[in-house]
Amino acid sequence: MVAMTGDDVNCMDQLAGGAVKYVEQLTSRLFALQRKQVLCDVTIVVDDGQLQAHSAVLAASSEFICRQLQQVTASSRR
């Protein structure tokens, strides 16, 4: 076990807060890109229309979608 001083705890809190802010900014920027349809490389077809999306974001958020995208990519290379 490592003993931490008050300064160490404060530093860890700042790092954690920075990570949360980074994730919030990243999420916001990815959503803005998707909304503007910038760098979208996948079209999702749904009952009432289509949605442009980023395959990397979809793959990172769902293992099922990741496998489906990998299969499509592999079959299109053949």
C-alpha positions, 0 to 999 in steps of 0.5 A: 500500500502506498501512502498519499499526501494531501498534495497527491490526492489533489493531483489525482483529483485534478487528473480525474477532472481533466479526464472527465473534461477531455471525454466530454469535449471528445463526445461533444466534438464527435457529435458535432462532426456527425451532425454536420456529416463530416467524415461519416463513413457509414449509413445506418438505414432505419424504418423512417430514414437514414443516419450518417455515422462514424464506423469507429465510434459505432464499433467502439460502442458495441461489440456486435456492431464492431463484428458486423462492420468487420465482416462488411469490411472483409467482404468488400475487400474480396 
